[in-house]
């Protein structure tokens, strides 16, 4: 599954009282997340300029909460012309300090920068930065069946004013949609960390149904549990 980044260049023309217009330029990527298996030398991500006539500079970098980045990106900065595609390659530097018993989450940033002075006329330009998950997966966890079924292992516990969701697996589980008694309570964006948990503000209900986002950005089948 690919995702599309949309970058806007607002071009203002004052011609006989005509209103300004906005032209739209798009950068698409080959994935919504990047899984880095420990045994891999590098993991690629393809970037495509789908806009008709626009040129962009693409800047990429990795960050996380503690500031330690055991990866490098090649190339970190490049030009991409209209209709062209290029790939960045994420390579590991020193992953010896990362956990071997669970996945570790980083963030891969891809910024599309329109060049200044690239078009005629006055214009207002915007850069767009898109973040996708970069997940380091230890070689001991590279088991297809375990990866595919991890989301079905979630545990739900009722509390006084919330529901606790625990993830007993060593994998990150990204919830796509969640329903309690067939009422939607959570959509995209809820991530349950490996061997950890989160709480949601919900008290009523006895049956939880949910689906997750898999390694390829696709949506899993729904699964349910009574609580």
For each residue, the residues with C-beta under 8 A, 3 or more apart:
1: 31 32 216 217 218
2: 28 29 30 31 48
3: 28 29 31 32 130 132 217
4: 26 27 28 29 50
5: 26 27 28 29 110 112 128 130
6: 24 25 26 128
7: 24 25 26 27 56 112 114 126 127 128
8: 22 23 24 25 126 128
9: 22 23 25 54 114 119 123 124 125 126
10: 20 22 23 123 124 125 126
11: 20 21 22 23 119 121 122 123 124
12: 20 121 122 123 124
13: 18 20 21 121 122
14: 17 18
15: 18
16:
17: 14
18: 13 14 15
19:
20: 10 11 12 13
21: 11 13
22: 8 9 10 11
23: 8 9 10 11
24: 6 7 8 51
25: 6 7 8 9 49 51 54 56 112 114
26: 4 5 6 7 49 50 51
27: 4 5 7 47 48 49 50 51 56 58 80 110 112 128
28: 2 3 4 5 47 48 50
29: 2 3 4 5 32 45 46 47 48 110 130 132
30: 2 45 46 47 48
31: 1 2 3 34 45 132 216 217
32: 1 3 29 132 213 217
33: 132 133 134 135 174 213 215 217
34: 31 43 45 90 108 132 133 134 135
35: 43 135 137 215
36: 40 43 71 90 92 134 135 136 137
37: 40 43 137 139 142
38: 92 95 136 137 138 139 142
39: 139 142
40: 36 37 43 92
41: 91 92
42: 89 90 91 92
43: 34 35 36 37 40 89 90
44: 87 88 89 90
45: 29 30 31 34 87 88 89 90 108 110
46: 29 30 85 86 87
47: 27 28 29 30 58 80 85 86 87 88 110
48: 2 27 28 29 30 84 85
49: 25 26 27 54 55 56 80 81 82 83 84 85
50: 4 26 27 28 83
51: 24 25 26 27 54 56 82
52: 82 83
53: 82
54: 9 25 49 51 82 114 118
55: 49 79 80 81 82 114 115 118
56: 7 25 27 49 51 79 80 112 113 114 115
57: 77 78 79 80 112 113 114 115
58: 27 47 77 78 79 80 86 88 110 111 112 113
59: 76 77 109 110 111 113
60: 73 76 77 88 108 109 110 111
61: 73 76 108 109
62: 69 71 73 90 106 107 108 109 134
63: 67 69 106 107 109
64: 67 68 69 105 106 107
65:
66:
67: 63 64
68: 64 97
69: 62 63 64 106
70: 92 93 94 95 97 98 136
71: 36 62 90 91 92 93 106 134
72: 90 91 93
73: 60 61 62 76 88 89 90 91 108
74: 88 89 91
75: 78 88
76: 59 60 61 73 88
77: 57 58 59 60
78: 57 58 75 86
79: 55 56 57 58
80: 27 47 49 55 56 57 58 84 85 86
81: 49 55 84
82: 49 51 52 53 54 55
83: 49 50 52
84: 48 49 80 81
85: 46 47 48 49 80
86: 46 47 58 78 80
87: 44 45 46 47
88: 44 45 47 58 60 73 74 75 76 110
89: 42 43 44 45 73 74
90: 34 36 42 43 44 45 62 71 72 73 108 134
91: 41 42 71 72 73 74
92: 36 38 40 41 42 70 71 95
93: 70 71 72
94: 70 97
95: 38 70 92 98 136
96:
97: 68 70 94
98: 70 95 104 136 138
99: 102 103 104 138
100: 138 140
101: 138 140 170
102: 99 138 141 170 171 194 195
103: 99 135 136 137 138 141 170 171 172 194
104: 98 99 135 136
105: 64 133 134 135 136 172 191 193
106: 62 63 64 69 71 133 134 135 136
107: 62 63 64 131 132 133 134
108: 34 45 60 61 62 73 90 131 132 133 134
109: 59 60 61 62 63 129 130 131
110: 5 27 29 45 47 58 59 60 88 129 130 132
111: 58 59 60 127 128 129 130
112: 5 7 25 27 56 57 58 127 128
113: 56 57 58 59 127
114: 7 9 25 54 55 56 57 118 125 126 127
115: 55 56 57 118
116: 125
117:
118: 54 55 114 115
119: 9 11 123
120:
121: 11 12 13
122: 11 12 13
123: 9 10 11 12 119
124: 9 10 11 12
125: 9 10 114 116
126: 7 8 9 10 114
127: 7 111 112 113 114
128: 5 6 7 8 27 111 112
129: 109 110 111
130: 3 5 29 109 110 111
131: 107 108 109
132: 3 29 31 32 33 34 107 108 110
133: 33 34 105 106 107 108 172 174
134: 33 34 36 62 71 90 105 106 107 108
135: 33 34 35 36 103 104 105 106 172
136: 36 38 70 95 98 103 104 105 106
137: 35 36 37 38 103 141 142 171
138: 38 98 99 100 101 102 103 141 142
139: 37 38 39 142
140: 100 101
141: 102 103 137 138 146 147 170 171
142: 37 38 39 137 138 139 147
143: 146 147
144: 147 148
145: 148 149
146: 141 143 149 150 169 171
147: 141 142 143 144 150 171 215
148: 144 145 214 220
149: 145 146 152 153
150: 146 147 153 167 169 171 173
151: 154 173 175 210 211 212 220 223
152: 149 223
153: 149 150 167 168 169
154: 151 165 166 167 173 192 210 225
155: 165 166 167 168
156: 163 164 165 166 208 225 227
157: 163 164 166 227
158: 163 164 203 227
159: 162 163 164 199
160: 203
161: 201 203
162: 159 199 200 201 202 203
163: 156 157 158 159 180 199 200 202 203 208 227
164: 156 157 158 159 197 198 199
165: 154 155 156 192 197 198 199 200
166: 154 155 156 157 192 196 197
167: 150 153 154 155 171 173 192 193 194 195 196 197
168: 153 155 195
169: 146 150 153 173 194 195
170: 101 102 103 141 194 195
171: 102 103 137 141 146 147 150 167 194
172: 103 105 133 135 191 192 193 194
173: 150 151 154 167 169 191 192 212
174: 33 133 190 191 192 212 213
175: 151 178 186 188 189 190 191 192 210 211 212 213
176: 187 188 210 211 212 213 219 220
177: 184 186 187 188 210 211
178: 175 184 185 186 187 190 200 208 209 210
179: 182 183 184 185 208 209 210
180: 163 183 185 202 204 205 207 208 209
181: 204 205 206 207
182: 179 207 209
183: 179 180 205
184: 177 178 179 187
185: 178 179 180 200 202
186: 175 177 178 190 200 210
187: 176 177 178 184
188: 175 176 177 213
189: 175
190: 174 175 178 186 198 200
191: 105 172 173 174 175 198
192: 154 165 166 167 172 173 174 175 196 197 198
193: 105 167 172 196 197 198
194: 102 103 167 169 170 171 172
195: 102 167 168 169 170
196: 166 167 192 193
197: 164 165 166 167 192 193
198: 164 165 190 191 192 193
199: 159 162 163 164 165
200: 162 163 165 178 185 186 190
201: 161 162
202: 162 163 180 185 205
203: 158 160 161 162 163
204: 180 181
205: 180 181 183 202 208 227
206: 181 226 227
207: 180 181 182 224 225 226 227
208: 156 163 178 179 180 205 224 225 226 227
209: 178 179 180 182 222 223 224
210: 151 154 175 176 177 178 179 186 222 223 224
211: 151 175 176 177 219 220 221 222 223
212: 151 173 174 175 176 219 220
213: 32 33 174 175 176 188 217 218 219 220
214: 148 217 218 219 220
215: 33 35 147
216: 1 31
217: 1 3 31 32 33 213 214
218: 1 213 214
219: 176 211 212 213 214
220: 148 151 176 211 212 213 214 223
221: 211
222: 209 210 211
223: 151 152 209 210 211 220
224: 207 208 209 210
225: 154 156 207 208
226: 206 207 208
227: 156 157 158 163 205 206 207 208
